[in-house]
Amino acid sequence: MNQSKLIAVIGGTGSVGRYVVSCALHQGYRVRMLVRNVRSIQLPPEMAARLTVIQGDAMQFDSLRELLSGCSAVINTFGRPPQEQPLYSVVTRRVLEEMERAGVRRYVGVTGLSLKLQGDHKSFGGRVVSRMLRSLHPQFAQDRLLELNVLESSSADWTLVRLPVVKEGQGGCEVKADPERMTGNRIYNGDVARFLVGQIDQREYVRRCPFIGS
């Protein structure tokens, strides 16, 4: 169990983030979650006691400072609708700045298939999806690349996980990961969450961008 460890979750009410919060609590972590709108979360008493919900904004340094104080790791699943301005690089930069002030080194985040790196070996379907995403949402693709640049310029122990199509559900399949090759065209939210939480104490993908799939 990980009862002595407190982790911060950004985007904890989103499609992946809520699974991350649940997974971390089930594994015994204490979780501090930043949300813009506080919602009622139904949890067993022993799990609810280990969850702290902070109402705030990931764009605001004071919110991030309150979130990160005393934490040992950050899992960032911050999301934006495609029709809105992408803010991934801005949020990640601010998170990293506050992590440095708070002495937090471990950062685990997510991105999509539009992020293209030298040496990638994507499936034919993956290449089609990547090109389509970059064509339909060029600002998002550019901001995701800028987000990676922000991470690479930091001293944090970061991992940026590249996700295929994500489906609703707990899953339960084996998650395959590879820093260069796509390992599947889809994955369930629950499987994503288990992989992200599992990276907190793992070093294999530090400062890397693995693909995952199931």
Buried (B, 14 or more C-beta within 10 A) or exposed (E): EBEEBBBBBBBBBBBBBBBBBBBBBEBEBBBBBBBEEEEEBEEEEEBEEBBBBBEBEBEEEEBBEBBBBEBBBBBBBBBBEEEEEBBBBBBBBBBBBBBBEBEBBBBBBBBBBBBBEEEBEBBEEBBEBBBEBBEEBEEBBBBBBBBBEBBEEBEBBBBBBBBBEBBEEBBEBEBBBBBBBBBBBEBBBBBBBBBBBBBBEEEEBBEBBBBBBB
